[in-house]
Amino acid sequence: MTRSAELRRHFFKAFWQELLVVWPILSGLIVVQLGLGMLVGLREAWPMGEAAYFTFVTGLTIGYGDLVPEHFSTRLISVVIGFTGILLTGLVAAVGVRALQETTGREAR
């Protein structure tokens, strides 16, 4: 096995182990996002698929603008969806950094 293949294997193993630790938080954030997105979809009379699409586009802070909430209450909920998306993205990035630290720390030894 090449050196880079071994490092990748160690990275993915460490990433998976760290992901298992934070999985309850990650899944909770996803459930909150989807629940809020369904509320927005119901209030705006969007189909469930479009509400889920809106949730992930907003949560990942992409915001294409093809679906825009019209009611003030749903706009506030959209801000919360965006904030939880930032938390979700940051948590996944932190897991990746921690796995990389574990991999490079193992490399230095």
Buried (B, 14 or more C-beta within 10 A) or exposed (E): EEEEEEBEEBBEEBBEEBBEEBEEEBEEBBEBBBEBBBBBBEBBEBEEEBBBBBBBBBBBEEBEEEBEBEEEEBEEBBEBBBEBBEBBBEBBEEBBEBBBEBBEEEEEE
